[in-house]
Amino acid sequence: VALYARRSGELVVGMLACLRAGLTFAVLDAGYPAERLEQMLAVLAPGRVVDIGAGGGMDSFLAARSVGPSGRVIAVDMTDAMLERTCSSGVF
């Protein structure tokens, strides 16, 4: 599981949840440049990305390209407007 977030209490909760579930995780710091994040996702090839504090959701769309059709991106705290736009687009 790749955890995408800024350093925060929510990130710690995500890490603890992964540990509790027996999952391996990697932290992708939201402060990294986009090119670095894409490189990390390419190397890690995670099947799941958790975008903590998704807000507008653009990073979730970028992560979706990396996990491919069989993977999942879970956007936490996505705005209502972005959720509606995503659902109506037919992407998910």
N, C-alpha and C positions, 0 to 999 in steps of 0.2 A: 504494500500500500504506500503510495506517495502522499504525504501530508503537505498541502500547500497553504502557507499562512505566514503572517508576520509573527515575530516572537511575542507570545501573549499567553494568557491563562487558557484560552481556548485551544491553543496548540498543545499545551501540557495535557489537557483533557483528552485530546485526540491521541496523543502518544500513550497515555495510560489505557485508553480504550483498546488500542491495538495490542498492547502488552497483555491486557486481560484476556483478549480473544486469541492470544497465541499467534499473532500476525507479525511478520517482519515489516518494518516501515522505514522510509527515508523521508527526511524533512527537506522540503523545497522552500527556501525563504522567499517570501513575496518581494523582498527588496532586491533580489538578484536581477540582473538585466535579462530581458526576454531570451536573448541568444544563449545565455548560460543555462536557463531553465530548459530550453529545448534540447540542449546537449545532455543535460542530466536525465531528462525523460527518455531520450534515445538510448542512453546507456542502461538505465534502470529497466526500461520496458515494463513498467508496472501494469498490472491488469486493472488496478483501481487507483483513482486519485480522489482525495477528499480535499475540496477547496473550502477552507474554513474562512468565513467572512467574505463570501463570494461577491456581495454587492451587486455590481452591474453584470457580472458573469462572463466577461470577456476572457478572463484567464481560463475559465471552465471550458469555453469553446476551443481554446488553443490546446488544452490538455486532452480534449476529446480526440484530436487528430493523432495524438501520441499513443493512446490506449487502443485505438482501432475499434472495429465493429463488435468485437467480442468483449471489450473492456467496459468499464463504467467510470463515470465522473460523478461524484456526489458533491453538489454545491450546497453549502450550509450558509444560512443568512443571505440568501439571494433576495433582491428587491422584488416586490410584487409585480412591478412593471416588467422586469426582465423575465420573471417566471411566466407571465402571461404571453410575452413575446416568444419565448422559447417553445411553449406548448403549442402556440398557434402556427409556428414555423414548420412543424412536422419533423424537426430534427431528432427529437426524442419521443 
